[in-house]
Amino acid sequence: MPMHDEYMDLTTLGLSHGSDHTGNDALVGGRTAITTEANLAYNNLRQFVGLSPRTIDEVGAWAFANNLTNNTQAWGSDQEGVGLWYSMQGAKVGWIADDKFNPQIMADIQRTARLGSAEDVMKIVEDFGHEGFAEFLMSNGFDDAFINTLKMEPHYGGWMHDRAHGMLSIEGVAIAHDVNHLTVLSHDQMKPFMNDTWDWPQWPALDVTNKRVLEYFQSMVVLGDPLANHLSDISPTPTPTPTPVPESDLYEWTTAKVYEDGDRIVQNGAIYEAQWYTQGESPQQNSGNWEVWKLIGQGQSSQAPSSVAWDSSRVYTEGEKVNYQSETYEAQWWSKGSNPQQNSGLYKVWKQVN
């Protein structure tokens, strides 16, 4: 089974020969195989616009429901493969700002991803992408998946012609398959909208308006009607105003302490909230989308008291002190729900210290 690190190769789901550039012979000039990393880049874009992640199976179901496939019914692994293919297409194009779209951008950015530098790719995103998208990618470490998806060759594996060949009419002058050729480049990668030989344009697609082309690709991102207007749907979600946190409730993060969902701490002047159980994971290094810590604002820690009232629902770790019925106890190891008075002494979790 072809694998690329932790990502699955599209040909794992099937391989056909629907074009001149189906197999590994297509992987020239920096072009790469289609893998499930494309679905990661796709879901990163969905997150940017405030949408929840979707699996390749869900994207495939959308494609079959909207006449974007060869057959009306999926067989075997067709739905997953088609979903991966359209995830790639949505991620390749859906980031472009509504008022800046031009087909040539797709040639320039894919060529740069394949033959140039990551810095130059991100400069194109800054110039032509939705406001804040370049920063979103880089600050969250999503730029690698985005760039790797731009490198992928649409004809790889034969799915573009043999499974994702949509017959949906676009403006009465082309079909969905023609417009999908936006991401297919010439041999020298200077021109978009090339056919499966890389020698000639996909002529019908050239008659489709730029607005309709972009809305068609944006429909892949929002999983909407391919013929509807989606330009207003693709926009960054506003940054929420952080909820003020009383400074008396904030304590510096420590490596030894166990934190649970909802616990808030301060590290280097920033306030973070735990998203699930964690211990020893630095908030500064483990915050962001799908990370254990969430940055919620700025603040200063207060002086942590030497001991606090014991709480049966709280987790305590070695060295933490609590008060229980006027006595102070120190945890000897991890503890939750163990009554200090009943569990103190030699070889017990609590040690009385006064």
Steps between C-alpha positions, in 0.01 A plus 500: 500500500662829393560727799672835541606525863165503681293580189325259263563509127189541282592191299445293812131549421541408133703572188380550143644644181271780397762746375853534369620585850347242729796326662838586639608624156288807580714588798745728324591860561428470870153353450407251771249224571158577649484398866269551795714798603273686257204433729700647788567818299133505398380482860750769603333729245157403631616584850617841382149582378334358812392159369547164667725227348362261240626153407586398145191278508280802580659708225453210260131471589461870416668449161277206408191695605594794277575329168875544536585136430493253210237280661189585697578236762823427685642150499774358719735777608376748237346742748816527710727543198277761342478678836878510530531633147248782557655577840822565312328723246321705765821548698694601188260778396259594778748724683503769228326828585182572310618826346848377406432177315665440166568152356867588456540502879456122498787455256724736692441357845513132401818556300653687794400227744659236278812682387542803725509580870242483776561869569404591144186286522389679815569837335250405226248403767551835672448684170199308368350306790224582745614753755680328785523159332879506455548592865249232601696234314840598636399569860332160525762301313254425217720636221674168427173315429380789283819512294517121468144497367587762240772265374257214432427410138122482431534226236686268737333163541248557222220617731456836327376331182367165615317594822481881543405584141198717583245570228331791677448787256681823591356818344390294200849510347691234696453212740641453850782283365618785278510744790687245714785540253579840655761324717656308209806682370700493179826309483696811596236578767449852370135458391187374684189336351704253296358170375623154592790517254638820661540627142166670426247701700178346622322729256141504638622606845650819358148627426382473860507828694761536774226564757329170417830310502586620850149442633510147358821422689373672813196272493742215564614670820154576640342186343230710339325514163774518232283741299413732788681804630747424779728803494346638818531161671878497482626757745701479820307465821536800733740458788292466817559743781669309783297460814663704777662277761543630855869515579435337837403183311816476292812306591820432312512175304724233656635185343400267783139605543214317330248723322155404382248639252424863584799568727660838429860598560754766405827447315722791398216749541250304287187330632428147380211261559542121503283319248545158659719315752864605479822488696843627397385649169607863476205724409720724288620205293172308493230759427295544187249304299459144622765556769462437874525871589297793365630857517222722637670830590772677691544530876721461802503221752426549865713353777383144548410433864713253692191286550134502402190321620491138386256438213390142435452571126843647443819322397806556723858415419813447709586800718162673496361599838138513615308594811254253647323553834763750619789269409747534211589202284750454217440267204765231459390403151205536259169509681134565432214444745722356775399660831819644659395415855418139410797450267795655681794330661778260406461371143182706454427761232483785754748612764394727786744790520387698806 
